[in-house]
Amino acid sequence: MIDRGSPVPSVRVKLIGADGATDTTSDTILGTGLVVLFTVPGAFTPTCHVNHLPGFLANDAKLKAAGVDRIVCASVNDHHVMKAWAEASGALGTIDFIADGNAELAEALGLAKDFSGSGMGKRFARSALLIRDGIVDAVFVEDAPGVNASGAPAILMALEVAKSQPLRQETAP
């Protein structure tokens, strides 16, 4: 699993926007500024749709006030499903969406999880990452069902702690 201090991998993904999907890479999306990336097992799935995504949408202004430049949601779904979810949730234009249709980003981050028992195949584990200029500052992975460690309130708390003590120590050359 990716950990603190690791660079974000460069994997081909689709970025969802109002006009559709754009082919790009994960490091292009996640490589500039302070980014919150949260990953979900599936668009429209109950916990993702009712608990995880709405928390980030409701806390957008607080996250931006805490220094976050971009909020990104990734899921192992095709870009058509991700666009429909972004529109249906009212998050399109506020939160950026990554469609990782083949789970390549999930694998590269070490966050792939087998949901075959539920008929969903390989998906993202529920998680959130704080990424500063393409380097991972912190990783929060849920170890039980529900949204706790990876939800917007937990990320806001981590950002507050980071104000008093940086998540990643910089070293002088």
C-alpha positions in Angstrom: 0.0 0.0 0.0 1.2 3.5 -0.8 2.5 5.3 2.3 3.6 8.7 3.5 6.4 10.2 1.4 5.6 8.2 -1.7 5.0 9.9 -5.0 1.6 9.4 -6.7 1.9 6.8 -9.5 1.3 7.8 -13.1 -1.5 5.7 -14.3 -3.9 6.4 -17.2 -7.4 7.4 -16.0 -10.4 9.4 -17.1 -11.2 12.7 -15.5 -14.9 13.4 -15.4 -16.0 16.9 -16.3 -19.3 18.6 -17.4 -18.4 17.9 -21.0 -17.6 14.2 -20.5 -14.4 12.3 -19.8 -10.9 13.4 -20.6 -8.0 10.9 -20.9 -5.2 11.9 -18.5 -2.9 10.5 -15.8 -3.3 10.2 -12.1 -0.1 12.2 -11.4 -1.5 15.1 -13.6 -4.7 15.2 -11.5 -3.1 14.7 -8.1 0.3 16.3 -8.6 -0.3 20.0 -7.9 -1.2 21.7 -4.6 -2.9 20.1 -1.6 -5.3 17.4 -2.8 -7.7 15.2 -0.9 -8.3 12.0 -2.8 -11.0 9.7 -1.5 -11.6 6.3 -2.9 -14.8 4.4 -2.9 -15.8 0.8 -3.8 -18.5 1.9 -6.2 -20.6 4.8 -7.5 -24.2 4.7 -6.4 -23.4 2.0 -3.8 -25.3 2.7 -0.5 -22.4 3.8 1.8 -20.5 5.6 -1.0 -23.6 7.5 -2.2 -25.3 8.2 1.1 -22.3 8.7 3.5 -18.9 9.1 1.9 -19.4 11.5 -1.1 -22.0 13.7 0.6 -19.6 14.4 3.5 -17.0 15.8 1.1 -19.6 17.8 -0.8 -21.0 19.3 2.4 -17.6 20.1 3.7 -16.1 21.5 0.5 -15.9 25.1 1.8 -14.3 24.0 5.1 -11.7 21.8 3.2 -10.9 24.7 0.9 -10.6 27.0 4.0 -8.1 24.5 5.5 -5.9 24.8 2.4 -7.2 22.1 0.1 -6.9 23.0 -3.5 -8.7 20.0 -5.0 -11.1 17.3 -3.8 -11.0 14.1 -6.0 -13.1 11.0 -5.8 -11.9 7.8 -7.5 -13.8 4.6 -8.1 -13.4 1.5 -10.3 -16.3 2.3 -12.5 -16.5 3.3 -16.2 -16.6 7.0 -17.0 -20.3 6.9 -18.0 -21.3 5.7 -14.5 -18.9 8.2 -12.8 -20.4 11.1 -14.8 -23.9 10.0 -14.0 -23.0 9.7 -10.3 -21.3 13.2 -10.3 -24.5 14.7 -11.8 -27.0 12.8 -9.7 -25.1 13.7 -6.5 -24.8 17.4 -7.4 -21.1 17.2 -7.0 -20.0 17.8 -10.6 -18.0 20.9 -10.7 -17.2 20.9 -7.0 -15.5 17.5 -6.7 -13.4 16.0 -9.5 -14.1 12.4 -10.4 -11.6 9.8 -11.6 -12.9 6.8 -13.5 -10.5 3.9 -12.9 -12.3 1.4 -15.1 -9.7 -1.3 -15.0 -8.6 -0.8 -11.4 -5.1 0.2 -12.6 -4.9 3.2 -10.2 -6.3 1.1 -7.3 -3.6 -1.5 -7.9 -0.8 1.1 -8.3 -1.8 2.7 -5.0 -2.1 -0.7 -3.3 -5.7 0.1 -2.5 -7.3 -2.6 -4.6 -9.7 -4.9 -2.7 -11.5 -8.0 -3.9 -15.2 -7.6 -3.7 -16.0 -10.7 -5.7 -18.0 -12.2 -2.9 -20.5 -9.3 -3.4 -20.3 -9.7 -7.2 -18.4 -6.5 -7.7 -14.9 -7.8 -8.6 -11.8 -5.8 -7.9 -12.5 -2.3 -6.5 -10.9 0.4 -4.4 -10.8 -0.1 -0.7 -12.6 2.8 1.1 -9.9 5.3 1.9 -8.7 8.9 1.7 -5.3 10.4 1.0 -3.8 13.8 1.6 -1.4 14.5 -1.2 0.8 17.6 -1.4 2.4 18.4 -4.8 2.3 14.8 -5.8 3.7 13.3 -2.6 1.5 11.4 -0.2 1.3 13.1 3.2 -1.2 10.7 4.9 -3.3 7.6 4.1 -6.5 6.8 5.9 -8.0 3.3 5.1 -11.2 2.0 6.6 -10.7 -1.2 8.5 -14.4 -1.9 9.0 -17.6 -1.1 7.1 -18.8 2.5 7.2 -17.1 5.9 6.8 -15.0 6.9 9.8 -11.2 7.3 9.1 -11.7 8.3 5.5 -14.6 10.7 5.8 -14.5 14.5 5.5 -14.6 15.1 9.3 -11.5 12.9 9.8 -9.7 14.7 7.0 -10.6 18.1 8.4 -9.2 16.9 11.8 -6.0 15.7 10.1 -5.6 19.1 8.4 -6.1 20.9 11.7 -3.4 18.8 13.3 -1.1 19.4 10.3 -1.3 23.2 11.0 0.5 22.7 14.2 2.8 20.0 13.0 3.4 19.3 9.3 2.4 15.8 8.1 5.6 15.6 6.1 8.9 17.1 7.3 10.8 19.0 4.6 14.6 18.6 4.6 17.0 21.3 3.5 19.4 20.4 0.8 
